[in-house]
Amino acid sequence: MAGRQPAGLARRSLFLCRTCRNAFLDAHSPNLRLPAGQARWITKRHIDKIKIAEEEWQLQARQIREGKMKSMMTLLEERGYVNQIVGQRQEFDELLTARRVGIYAGIDPTAPSMHVGHMVPFMALAFLYIHGYSVYFLLGGVTAAIGDPIGRTTSRAQMSPVQRKANVAAMHLQLKRFAASVDQYAARRGYQREWAWKRSLVNNVQWWTKTSAKEFLEKLGRFIRIGPMLGRDTVKTRLEGDGMSFAEFSYPLAQAWDWWQLYQRGVQVQIGGADQFGNILAGVESVKTIAKNDHEYQSEKGRNEAIDKRIGERASDEPFGFTVPLLTTATGEKFGKSAGNAVWLDAGMTSPFQLYQFFLRSDDANVEKYLKLLTFLPLPEITELMQEHEKDQSKRIPHHKLAQEFVELVHGLEAAKQAEQEHRQLYTKGVTLADIAQGIEKSQKAEMEAGQVEQTFINPVLNKHAQPTNWDTQQNTTIQLPRSLVIGQPLSRVVWSAGLVSSRAEGQRLINARGLYMGAKADAKGGMDEALSFTPAKTHVWEINQKYVMDGKLLILRVGKWKMKIINIIPDDEYHASGQTCPGWETEEQGIVGSGSEAPAPDATSVGR
């Protein structure tokens, strides 16, 4: 671990507070301490961990400088992650060597799911994470309402508040699953998790709700000149077309403000797609400007310069950034929602099998590049795969490996095995219907046996036969339910129809045990803003719970850590016409109030968008 974080930024770095920081300084310079601040108790064991992490990092830094190890910059470049650097390469390289610096990549929830095109920046972030850096996944709950104008010739269609809230909830869970998946995926590739690895998922609504227009304009707005902003290609293109809103024009400044907030937590590096170079450059310049004119920052910077001199720290405090290459089609068109060719990561929008098939169809010219960017396979192994491909291209060995690795990373190991098995069954010559049926039966039996393994169950007291749920066994998150099964119904029935419990009785026990959470503002007054927050359900009575239905169309429920349902409420006739079904719907459709039998109900099957 590096000696320190940038001035004013230590509070959220590995030096968690002044107590830890002073403990480190005591070991190196007993007479040099920071001014007293808000203290909290830190154990000696924790301080020892910090010291060990620091020593290990400095040993690694020496080996890199002596040429005995490759630098992080070199590793990133070897895998093809570095497209353009914002800043001087040599200084950036030294920063990554000297300091366990904070790094972030962000995404605006303008859709209910991420797609394959989003993954390269996050894979670069994950690659840095498994090499010991502190990383932040930023969800743009506020900036999604503005809309990034880059790459667009017209304004974005205005998204309804309900859809935006649903997107925030869905993508928050998706990023959370991905972060958890990285740990397991990396472990199976030989990376052993270390105490110093740190990752965080943050929503920019956390600071935007506390930022006044006065503060934003005073700290950033008054230093920005309109001329350079008007000179940007994106602005020129839009002004020549149907024009540009002030909100879109200000988007780079909003993104820069996000970085300033994270910079104060020790985040010096931003990663983005190749089309984000301009926004990252604007962010670098803006963060420098705010830091230069922020009195509190400058005061602590002066104190930290004395620390630098004492402990030999030589890394820069300046922000840096780099862009990653865009994933494109064979014709050079990028993958994305706007282009209409998005390959979604949500299993309800693109199944694991479809995702497997997508990568299996990758062009030979792209497969090596994808293996480097979208997996953690060692480079020598990738080279061997490509050599095998040259011997017999019909087997598509590297293509299968790419598909297996990516599906495992996104959906879990079992989903990857199942997708591969389905492909073999469909495309292997001589396979009969009996073979396919036998394969399905074998797969189902394996799943049942896996469910009997001792694991952590969600609310085992409520249902001892409940299936274990974790990031890779969670079913589809976004569903539709008919209005008659939600509005005016006891909450115990709603959670049953949504597939969160196997019976209405279990739903009632869940509510009584305070195990059900409803999407709401932190004040528990109902509704939800762009931040994802929950409050425990206290009763099954509809009149009390109806305040949690947003605009009469959206209800978000959660059980445990991973089991969440984003319920889109639609008219009964529309639900009937869609051909969907769910627990209680058949009796409701017949005009009979569902009795909520105790027969186990599978995960609500009515996935439809």
N, C-alpha and C positions, 0 to 999 in steps of 0.2 A: 504494500500500500504506500502511496506517496506521502511525502512529509506534510502537506497541507492542501486544502482546497483554495480557490481564489478568494480574495479578500471579501469578507462579508458573507461567504457562502458555506461556511463550515457546518452550520447547524443541521443540514440534512445529508451531509457526506458521511463517510465512515467514522469521522470524528463527530459523534452525534451531538455533543454539546460541549460547553466550555470546560466542564469537569473532565471529560475525556481528553480534551485538547491540552489542558493544563497538566494532566498526568503525563502525557507524552513529552511536554516541554520540561517537566521536572527531570525526566531521564536524560534530556539533552542539554538543558540550560536552566538550572534551578532558580536563577535570579530573574528569569524572563517569564512573566505570566500575563494573561489577558485580563482586562478589567472584569470585575465580578458581574455576572449576569444572573438570569434565572437559573438556579441550580436544580439538579435532580440526582438521586442516588445512583451511582454506577459501581458495580461490584469489581473487585480486584480481578476476578476471572475474565470479565469483559475487557478490562484494560490490558490484561495479558494477551488476549486474542488480538487486540489492536496492534500491540507491539510486535507480535509474531507475524501478523499480516504485513506490517510495515517492513520488517526485516526481510521477509521473503520477496516482497516487491522490489526492494532496493538491490537485493542479490540478483534478481532477474534483470534489472536495469543495467547493472554492471556487466553482466554476461552479454547483453545486447550491444552495449557500447564497445565491448572488446571483440565483437564479431563472432561470439560463440553461440549466439541464438539469433533467430530472425526477429526483427521488430514487428510490432502489431501492424504497422503500416504496410510492411512487406507482405505479411500474411493476407491482409485484405486485398492487396493488389494482385497477389497470386490467384486468388479465387475470383477475381473480376468484379469485386464489389465497388471499386473506386472508379467513377466516371469523371468527375471534376472535383477539385478541391477549392474551397473558399478560404484563402489564406495561403501562406507559404508552406510548401510541402515539408521542408526541413524542420521548421518550427513545429508543425503539426506532428510530425514523426517523433520529435523529442518530447512533446507533451504526452503522447500516448505511452512513451517509454518511461517517463519520469513520474507520472501521476496516474492513480486509479481514478481517472476523470469521469464525470457524469456525462451521459450521452442520451439523446432522445430522438424518437421518430414519432410523428403524429398522423392522425387520420380523422377526417370529418365524417360523421355518420350520416351521409346523404343517401344511403341505401340500407336495407335491413341486414346486409351481410357484406363482409369483405370479399374480394375476388382475388384470383391468382395474381393479377397485376399489382396488387398491394403488397405482396409478400416479400419482394426483394429488399426494400428498406428494413422491414421487420426481421428478415433473416440476417441482414448485416448487423442489426442491433442485437439479435440473439447470439450471433457469433462473437461479438464483443463481450456479451454477458458471460458466456462460458469460458472466456479468457480473463475474467476477473474484474470487469468494469461494472460500474453502477449504471443501470439503464432505466429509462422511463418510457412507458408506452403512454402517449398523450391522446386522449379522445376529445375531439373538438366539439363539444356540445353546443358552444356558443358560436364558433366560427362556421359551423354547418348552416346556421340560420343566415349567414352572410353569403357564403358560396364563393369558392375560389374561381376567379374569372379565367385562369390560365387554360389555354387550349379551347376556349369557347368563343364562338362568333356571336352568340346571342345570350341574353340573360337566362339564368336557370329558372325553371318553373318553381313557383313558390310552393314550398312544402307546408302542409298543414301542421299545426302544433302537435296533433295526435300522432301523425306519422313520424314526426321528428322524435318525439318521446319514445315511440316504439323502436325506432332505429337506435337511439342511444342505449336503451336497455339491451337490445339484441347484440349490438356490437361490443358493449361493455363485457358481456358474458363471453363473447367470442374471443376477445383479446385476453380475458382471464384464462380461458381454456388453453389458448395458444401458449401463454407464458408457462402454465403448468406442464403442458406437453413438452416444452423445450427441455425442462429438467429431466424428464423420463427418456426422451429421445436421445439427449446428449449422453446420459448414463449408459445407454445401450451401445453408444459409439465410443465408449472408453473415456469419457470426460467425467471425472469425479467431482461432485459438487463440493465447493469450499465455503467456509463460513463467510468469507468476504464477498461472495457473489451477492449482489443486491439488485432487485428489480421492483418497480413500482408501476401501478396503473393509476393515472390521474386524469381528471376531467377538467378542462379549462373553465368550466362554470364555477369552480371553487374560488377562483380569484376575480372573475369578471363580475360576479354578483357583489363583490366588495370594492370594486374599482369605480370611482366616480368619473364623470366626464371631465371634471376639473383636473383630477390627478392625471388622467391619461393625456390630456392636452398639455398640461404643464410639464410633465416629465418627458414626453415624447413628441407630441404634436408641434410644439413651438420650435423644435430643432429640425423639422422635416421641410425640405424645399420642394415645391410643386413641380418645378421644371424637370428634374431628373425622373420624377414619377411619370410625368406626361410623355417622357421619351421612351418608356418601356414598350416593347413590341406588342404586348397584350393590350395595353391601353390604346395604342395607335390603331390596332385592328378593330377594336370595339368602337372607337370614336368614328371610324370610317363606315361602320355599319349602323346598327340601331341605337348606338349610344351606350353609356355605361352609368350605372347608379353610383352614388357617393359611397354606399356600403361596399360595393365590389371594388371601387377605387381604393378604399381604405383597407382592404383585406390584408395586404402585406404588413401593414402597421399592426393590425390585430394579431397576426401571427408572430410578429416581432415582440409584442407585449407578452405573449405566452412564453417566449424564450427568456425574456427578462425575469419573469416570475420563477422559471426553472433555474435560471443562472444563479439566482440567489440561494438555490439549494445545491449548488456545485455542478450544474450542468453547463459545460463549455462547448459541447459539440452537438450539432443537429445533422440528422441524416434525412435525405429526401430523394424522390425520384428525379430523373434527369430534367424533367420539366419544372422542377422546383428551384433551380439554381438562382433565379432572380429573387425569389422570396427568401431564400437562405442568405443571399448577399445582403438584402435589405435588413434581415434580422441581425446579421453580424454588425453592420454599421449602426443600427439602432441601439443594440445592447452596449456597444462601445460608447455611444453618445450619452445614453442614460447613466452609465457607470461614471463617465467623466464628470457629469454635472450633479451627481447624487452625493450630497454632503456626507451622509452616513456611510456610504460605501467608501468614499475617499478617506474618511477618518480611520476606518478599520484597515484599509489598504496600507496606510502609513505604518500602523502597528505591525502588520504582517511582513512588511519589508524588512523589519528588524529580525523577524523569525527566519525569513529566507536567508539572510546573511549569516545567521547563526548556525543553521542546520544544513546549509549548502544547497538549498532548493534553487533550481534554475529554470523551471518550466514557466511558460508564459501564462498570464491570467486572461489573455484575449480569447474571445470566442472563435471557434472554427466550425466548418461544416464541409460535408462532401455529399455528392449525389451518386446514386447508383444507376446502372443502366436500366432502361425500360424493357419490359418483356413485350415483344412485338410478334405479329403474325409473319408468315413467309413473305407477305407483301410490304412489310414494314409498318403496319398499322398497330398501334398499341392496344392492349387488352383493356377494356373498361366498360363501365355502364353507359357512358356517353356514346361510345363507339358501337354499342349494341352487341358486343361479342364477349361479355364478361363470363368467366367461368367461376361460379360462386363457391365459397368455402362452406356455406351452410348446407347441411346434408339434405334439407328439405327443398332446396333450390337446385343443387347439383349433387346427386347421390355419390357416395364413395366410388361406386362402380363407374359412373360417368366420368368422375375425376380421374380415375385410373386410366380409362380409355383415352381421355384427352392427352395425357402425357405419353401414353403408348403410341399415339399418332404424331408425336413430335418429329419435326424434320431432323434428318441426320445431322444437318449443319448446326442445329441448336442444342442437341441433347447433351453434349459435353458441357456447354455453357450452363445449361439448366442444372446439371449435376453439381457444378461448382457453386451456383448461386442458391439453390433451393434444398440442398442437403448438407450434412456435416461429414460426408464421406471423405476420408483422407485423399489427397491428390494422387498418390501412387495407385490407390485402388481405382480411382476414376480412369487413370491412364490404362490400367489393365483391362477395364471394361471396354474401353474404346479399341484396344488391340484385339480383344475377342470379337468385337463387332466387325472389324476389318476381315477377320477370317471367315465369318459367316453372317452376312447382314440379314438374312432371312429370319434368324432367331431373335433379332432385336433385343439382345441381352441388356445393353445399357438403358434402353427404353423401359424395359420391365423393371429394372432396378430403380430408375427415376420414379416411376409410377408407385412402386411399393414404398419407397422412402417418403415421398411427399404425402401420400394418403395416410401413412403411419403418423407422420408429424401433425397432420391436421385432424384426423379422425381417430387415431389410436391404432395399436398393433393389430387387434382383432379385426378391425374394419379393413385394414390393408390385406390381411390374410384372406378375408371373405371376398374382397374385390378381385384378388388374384384368382381365387378358386372359381368364381363366377366366370371370369374370362376364360380360364382353361376349359371349363365345362361347355362354354358356348362355341369355342373356336378350335377345340381339339377334334381331329378327325376320328370318326368311329364311335363317338360318344352317343349313348342311347338315352331315351327319356328315363329309363330305370336308373342309369348311372347318375343323372342329374338329381332324381328323387332321393337316391341313396346319399348323395353328397349333401343335400339340404338336411336330411334326417341326421346325418353325422354332425353337421354344423350345429343344429339345434340341440343335440344331445350334449355337445361340448359346452355350449352356452349354459345349459341347465346345470352341468357339473361345476362349471366355473362359479355359478351363483351360489353353490353350496359351500364354497371356500370361506373360511372365517375372515370377515372383513368388517369395516366400519359401516353400519347400516344407518340409514336415515330413520330416526324415530323408531328404533327396534321395539320399544315398549308398546307402541301403538300397533305395530304389525310385525311380528317376529318372522313372517315369511316374505317381507318386502325385499325386493331385489336391491343390491347395493348400487349406489349411484356415485360415480366420480366423473371427472372431466371427459373421459372417453366412452362412458356408457350412457351418458345423458342423451335422451331422445330429442326430437325436434322441438325447438323452443317456441316458434311462432305458430299459432293455430287460429282457426276460426270457430266460433260457437254461435248457434242461433240465439236470437234475442230472448226467446221464451225460456231458455235454459239458464239465463244469467240474470236479467232484470227482474227484480221482485222475488227471486229465489233465495232460500237459505244458503249461506256461504258454504255449508257442508256439502250441499248438492253441486254447487258450482265447481268446487275443487274435484269432486268425483267426475263430473262431466268433462273436466279439463284433463283428466288422466293423472292427476297428482296423487290420488289415493285409489284404493281398490273398492271402496264402498262409501256410502254416505256416513255410516257409523264411524268408520275410520277417519273420515273428514271431520266429524264432530270431536273425536278424541284429539285430533291434531290441533284444532282450534283451542280446545280446553287446555292443552299442554303448552300453548303459546308457541307452537312449532310452525305456524303459517304466517308468512309476511306479505304485506300488500305494498305495492309501489305507491309511495307517498312522499310528500315533503318532510323534511326533518322535524317540522313542528307537529307532524301527525294530523294536520288539518285537512288532509285529503289531497288528491291530485298529485302531480309531480312536475317539476321543471326539467331542464336539460340535464340535471344531475341525477344519477341513479341512487335513490335512497329508499329504504323500506321501514315499515313500522309493523309490529306484531298485530295480528288480528285478535280482537278481544271478545268478539261475539259472532254468532252465526246469523244474527238478525239483519235482514237486508236493509231496513230503513237506516241503520247506523253505518252500514258498509257501502251504501250507494254513493257516498261522496268520493270514493276511490275510483269510480268509473270516470274516465277523462272524456269530456265532450260526448258522453253517451255512447262511445264507440270503442274504448280501450280500457282493459283491466290487466294489471300485471301482478302475478302471484309468484311466490317463491317458497320452496321448502328446502331446508338444509343449505348447503353451500353451492350446489351445482344445478339443482332441479328448479327451473324457472319456466313459467308459461306467460307469453305475451299474447293475450287473448283479444283478437279483433271481433267485435260483436256485430253481426250482420243480420238482416231481416230473415225470418224463418223461410219465406218462399225462395230467397236467394240461396240459403243453405241447402234446402231441399233440391233445388235445381242443380247444385254443384255435385250432388251424388255423395256427399260426405256423410259420415256418421260419427257418433260418439256415445258414451254411456248415457242412457236416459232418453236419447233422441227418438228411438223407435216408439216408445210408449207415448211420448209427447206428440209425435207425428200422428198417432192414432187418436189424439184428443184425450188421452188418459194421463194423469199426473204420474210421472215415474215413481215407482216405489223404491228405487235405489237398492236393488237386490245385492246380496253379498258376493255375487259371482265376481271373480277378479276381472277387472277391466284393463285392457292394455293401454299403453300410452295413447291419449286421445288422438285418433287417427286422422282428424280433420285438418291436415296441414294443407293450406291453400293460400296463395297470395295473389 
